[in-house]
Every structure is written in structure tokens, then in C-alpha cells.
Amino acid sequence: MKKFIPLVVVAMHFALAASFAQTKVDTSAYRSRKLKVDEVNLVSGYYQQDGNNSAVTGGIGTEHLTDLANTINIKLSRYSRNPNIKHHFGFELGVDTYTSASSDKIDPTTISSASSSDVRIYPSLSWGIENEAKRTRFDITASASTEYDYQSFGGAIGFTKSSADKNLEFNIKAQAFLDTWKVILPIELRNSPQDNHQSSPRNSFSVFMSLSKIISKNFQMVFATEPGYQEGLLATKYQRVYFTDNTLKSENLPGSRYKLPLSVRANYFFGDKFIVRSFYRFYTDNWGIRGHSAELELPIKITPFFSLSPFYRFYAQNQSQYFAPFRQHTLAQTYFTSDYDLSKFDSNFFGAGLRFAPPKGLFNVSRIKTAEIRYGYYKRTNGLNANILSLAVGFK
């Protein structure tokens, strides 16, 4: 299974090269263009949350967590000898550092990187080939992610096709993530040192499809869906579950999960200074969750080089059939969790972004084209709340 994605990537590369080679173009008058840096993006984000429904301690206790994330994204391109063929290259590297008071309760007798804090590193590489005459593009992406107890390898293959007038575009992307994570049990449930060193797979597969349509010069819509399937160890084994008789067990969930989100996005441009961006998504899965998301963002151009973007997002979901709060599960149940991510709740997320794009570059540095600061406050009806602050800088 692990060799499947690399083999597909190699096979797809040669198949695409062969298909484009069939287009006969007199290239004697052309030379390959040099590799060009299209853009470089730096993004930093700070996330801090608090709550009192930690799944690590059975649905009660602190959920305090902080996370500092930094990513760099580099996009390059060059034309081949065929002037209609353009190659795209991408590299991204992300590093997250988090501390978690709730995870430290896995083994309260010790403080270690396995429980109280960790670092996640996730690089990715992408390659795309675009035929500007045929308005098609193929993309291949390979990614990895590693932290103390979790390793992931991913791959994706995508195809995009635009209409002759470029008012209609179809996109499809197949993705696979092959993960392995260390089974860490709560300290009370370990019978031997070996109980904390086993590994189990978790694989995720999805197909993203979207259709975008320019209705008029001011109105655009996008319809999208991303059916997905997961298999393997889907339970988080260090999360405790307490039963009505005070029996303690490790979380147990089915070994497979189907997901189906359906979404629509609509953007309307009121002249040059005001935009309405709206979004709705319906979500369902075979664990019994049904969710609805609605979002509205209103970018306002204060000056030609400065804009303000207030936003609001509402989400509501019902309860999974496997969820119950602290000490409300019965021993007759096969699957059980007290993870409040699977509970019934509503959430509100609101904030604003500030974007700067001066013509001479930020601080008169021509290479620094854009800078954006965004802040959001998130709150659930079950008490979880979070603050999110991000900074993005774009170079060209």
C-alpha cells in the first residue's frame, strides 16, 4: 500500500509527458525559458484555546492548548520549448509547536514531549503542467508530516479544465494519506511497557470536485464536494471514557468512516470597493453527524492599497451516535467516546482582516507585495473558546 502513490506519480508523469509530446508544434524558433519565482508566501499563526471538556480525562477537565505555526510556500514556473506548455513547481514547509495541558494528563506523573508539548514538521512538493492552448492542467503533490507519535505520507493528483471563454472551470483532485501513529494509552490502562510502543495505521482517501462559473462580470459561484473514506485506528487511545459504574476504558470507535461534504460559494462585486463573499456547507457521515456551516465575509477597500475584511461563520452539528458525556456510557455499548468534537454543539467564529498592498511594496521594498493580518474569536456552546491571530506576507 505504501508503494502505491509513488508508482502512480511516476506512471502519471510519463503518461502526461507522452500526451503533451503528441502536440506537434514547431519549436525551433523557441528556447526554454528560465525557471522563474512567481511568489513566496510566509504565514505565521498563533492559536490559543480554553475549555472544560477534555477528552483525555473523560470529557471533563482543562482543554488549554497553544499552537504556534509557521509556513513558507514557494511557487515557481517556466515555459517549455513548446510555448503553450507551462510547468509549475511548488515547495511548502510548515512547522507547528504546541503545548497542551490536557494532553499532559495522559500520564500526570511525568512531563515529557510525548504529552505536554510537541513539534510537527510537514513539507510538501508539487509539480504541474499546464497547456494554455487547451486550457488544461495536471498537478501532482507529495507530502509528509511527522511528530512524536504520528507520521503521515500523502499524495494527490489533480486535473483542471477551463472553457474557451474561461467562464467555466472544472477541477478534480484525488488525495490519499497513509498514516502510522503510536498507540499511547492512559497510564492507568498500561499493563506493560510494550503497551505504549505499538503502532497502528490510519489511512484517509478523498476526491475533491468543484465547478466554478462566472455568472456575470460581478457574480461568481463555486459548487464543490469532497467525499472521503477513512480506515484503521480512528479512535484516539489515550482519551479516557468513564462509564456509569465508574469503569474506565480507552476510547473505542469503528475502524472506518465515510464523509460527505457539499458546499456552495458565491461572490458578488459591488464596484471596486465592496465585495460580498458567502459560503454554505452541508456535512454528513456514517457516525451520525450532520453539520451546517454558513459564512459571510465583506471585504471593503478603504484606499486603493488598503482593505478591511470583517467575517462571521456559524456552524451547528448534531451528536454522534457514539458520544456520551462523563460517566454516561454503559458497558453494553461497543463503541464509545467522550470527545466533545463529536457532541452536539453550535459555534460562532468572527473577526476581521487587514490587507496592505502598496504599489511600491511594503516599506518601499518592491519585493514585498502584500501583508495581511487576521484575527478571529471562536466560541462553542459547550464552553470551548479560542483566539486565532495570523500574519501573511507575500513576495514576488
N, C-alpha and C positions, 0 to 999 in steps of 0.2 A: 504493500500500500504506500509506503513512504517513497518508493521509486516512481510512482505513477506521475506525479506532477512534473519532475524534471524531464521524463521521457516525453510527456505531452508538449512541454515547452520546446524541446529540441525538434520534435516532429513538426510542430506548428511553424517554427522558424523556417525550416526548409520548404514546407508547403507554401508559405507566403512568399518566400523568395522566388519559388518556381512560378507562382501565379503572376507575380509582377513582372517576371522576366519575359512572360509571353506578350506583354505590351510592346510592340515594335515601334521604337522611336529613334530617329536619327540623332544620336548623342555626340556625334563627332565634333560639333561646334560648342559643346558644353564641357565644363570641368566641374568636378565635385567641389561643393562649397565647404569651407572650413566649419568645424564644429563651433556653434555659437551659443553663448549663455543667454537664454531667454529671460530667466528670472531666478532670484534667490529669495526665499522667504524664511524669516526667523520668527518663531512663535514661542512665547513663554506664557504659561498659565499657572495660576495658584488656586487651589480648591481646598475649602475647609468646611467640614460638616460636624453637626452635633445631633444627638437623638438619644432615645432611651429604649430602643428595641433591638439590641444587638443579637444577631442570630448565633454568635459564638457562645453566648451564655443563655441560650434557650428562648430568645425573644424579649429578654429584659436586660437592662444594663446599658452602659455608655456606648454610643456609636461614634465617638470623637475620632476624626481622621483628618489628616492634612496631606496634600499631594502637591508637589512642585514638578511641572512638566516643561521640558524644553525640546523643541524640534527644529531641524533645519531641513529645508526642501530645496533642491537644485533641479532646474529644468533646462535642458539643452536641446539643440536641434541642428540639423544640417540637411541640405538637399543632396540627392544622389546625382549621378550623371544624367539620369532622366529628370528633366526639370519639373515634372509633375509629382515626383516621389520625394516625400519629406520624411526623415527619420526623427523620432523624438526619443530622448533619453531622460530618465529621472532617477534621482537618488534622494532618499529621505532617511534621517537618523533621529530617533527620539530617545530621550532619557527621562524617566519618571523616578522621583524619590518620594516615598511616602512614610508616614508614621501613623500607627493605628493603636489606640488604647484598647479597642475591643479585641483585636487580634492577639494582643498580648495576654488575653485571658485563656488562650489555648492551654498554656502552662504557666499559671500565675507564680510558680516557684522560681522561675528564671526569666531573664530578659535577654533575648537574642535576636539576631537579624531575621530568624525564621518566623518570629511572631510579632515583634513590636515595630519593626521597620524593614524596608527592603528597597531595592533599586531594580527597575525594569528597563531593559535596553531593547529597542526594536528598530532595526534597519530594514530598508526595502529598496529594491531596484526595479526599474520598469523600462520597457522598450516598446515603441510604437512605430508603425509605418503607415503613412497617410498618402493616399492617391488623390491629389487635389482635383484632377480631371474627373474621376469617377465619384468623388465625394465620399470616399470610404476610408476607414481607419481601423487597423488591428492593433491591439495592445496586449502585452504580456507583463505580468508583475510577479515577483518573487519576494517573500518577506519572512522575517523571523522575529521571535520575541523570547526573551529569557529573563527569568527572575529566580529567586531561591528555590521555589517549589514548582515552577511551571516553565515548560519550554514549548514553543509553538513554531511550526513551519507552515507557510501559506503560499498559495499560488492563485493567479487569476488570469483568465483570457477574456478579452473583450472585443466587441465589434460595433462600429458606429457607421450609420449610413444617413446621408442628408439628401433631401430632394433637390431638384435642379434649381429651384428658386431659393433654396436654403430656409424655407419657411417651416419645413417639417423635418424632424430628426428622430431616428430610432436608435436606441442603444441597448446592448445586451452584454452582460458580464457574468461569467461563471466563476465562483470562488470556492476554494477548499482550504481548510485549516486543520492540520494534523497535529494534535497537542498531546503532550505527556505531562502529567503532574504527579508530584509526590503525595502519597496519602498520609496526611498528618491527622492523627486522632487526638481528641481531648485527653489530657493527662490521666483522667480517671478511667478511661477505657483502654489504656495500653496494657497488654498482658506481658509484653516482652519488648526489648529494644527494637526488634525487627518490625514491630507494628508501625514504626514511624519511618520506615525506609522503603516501603513498597511503592511502585509506580503504576499508574493506570492511564489508558488512553482516553482522549475525548476528541472526537472528530466533528467538524462542522462543515456543511455544504450549503451553498445558496446560489440562486440565479437572480440577478438584478436585471429588470427590464424597464425601460422608460420610453415614452413617446412625448416629444415636445412639439408644440405647434404655436407659431406666431399668428394669432388671430387677426391682428391689425398692427399698425406701427406703434400702438400704445399698449397692446394687450397680448400677453403670452401665457400659455398654460402648459403644465407638465403632468402627465399621468405616469405613475410608477408602481411597481410591485416587486417584492423580493422574497419568494417562497424559500424556506430554509428547513434543513433537517440536521439534527444533532444526534450523535450516538456515543456510547461509552459511559464513563463515570460522570454523570451530570450532577450528582449530589456533592456538596462540599463537606467532607467527612469530619472536619474539625468543628462544625456547627452542631451544638447540642440540641437535643429535643427532650423535654421533660413531660412525662405522661401523668394522667390523673392520679395514679397511685404513687407518684414521685419517682417512678423508674426513669433512669437516664439512658438514652441511646444516642448514637450518632445519626445525623440526618440521612434519610434514605429516600431517593427519588427514582422514577423509572429510568431505564437505560436508553431511552430515545425520546425525541421531542420534535414535533412538526410546528413550524411557524408560518404565518401568512399575513404580512402587512400589505395594505393597499392605500395609496396616497394620491393626492392631487395638490398641485401648487399653481397659484395664479398671481401674476404680477401685472399691475397697471401703472403706467407712467402718466402722471398729470403734468405735462410740460417737462421742463428741465430741472425743476426744483423739488418735486414731490413725487414719491413712489409709494404704492401700496403693495406690500408683499404678504400674501396669505397662504396658509398651508393647513391641510387636514389629512389625518391618517387614521385608518381603522386597523386594529391588530387582533388576531385570534390565534390560539394554539390548542393542541390536544391535551394540555394540562388544565384546561378550563378557564383560562384568562381571556377576557375580551377588553380591549382598550380603545379609547378615543383620544386623539390629540388634535388641538386646534391652535394655530399660531398666527399672530399678526405683527408685522414689522413695518414701520413708517419712516423710511429714510427721508430726511429733509436737507436740502443743500442750502446751507446758510450763506456761503460765499461760493464762488466757482471752485475753491480749493479746500473747503471745509464743510463737512456734513455731520448731522446728528441723526442717530437711528434708534429711537425707542422701540422696544419689543415686549410682547407678552405671549406666553404659552400656557395653555391649560391642558391637563391630562387627567383622565379618570379610567380606572380599571376595576373589575370585579375580582373576587378572591379565587385563587386556585383551589381545586378540589383536594389538594394535598396539604394545605396550610391550616394551622390552628395555633392560637397564642400559647403562652406559657402554661403548662400543666392542663391542657385541654384535649390532647390527643389520647386515644385509647389503645391498648395493646392489641386490639383486634385489627388495627389498620396495618396494611402492608407498607404503604409509603407515607412519609410524614416529614414535615418541616415547620419551623417557626421563624423562617426568614420573611421579614415584612416586605421584601420586594415582591413576594408572591401573595400578599394580602390585598384586601380591598382598600383603596385609597384614592383621593384626588390630590393633585398637586398644581401649584402655581409657580411660574418662573417668569420674572420680569426684570427689566434693566434697560441699558442703553449703551450705544457705541458711539465713539467719536472718531472720525476718519479725516486724516490730513493728506493732501496730495498736491503740494505746491509745484508749479511748473518748473522751477529751478532746482527742485529737490529739497528734501528736508534739511534745514540748517544750511541751505545753499550748497548742499552736496548733491550733485546731479545724479549720482548713482542711487541715492536713497529716494525712491519714488513715492512710497506710501507708508503711513504709520496709522495703526488703528488700536484704540483702547476700548475694551468692552468690560462692563460689569453686570453681573446678574445675581439676583437673590432667588433661591429656590426654597419652597416650603410645602411639606406634605401635611395632610390632615391627621396622620398618625404621629406627628411631632418632629419628624426629621426636617432639618433646615440646613441650608448650605449657602456659602458665599463663593462666587466664582469671578476671578479677575484675570484678564488675558491681555497680552500685548503682541501685536503682529507688525513686523517691519518688512517691507518689500523692496528688493534691489533689482535694478536692471542694468 
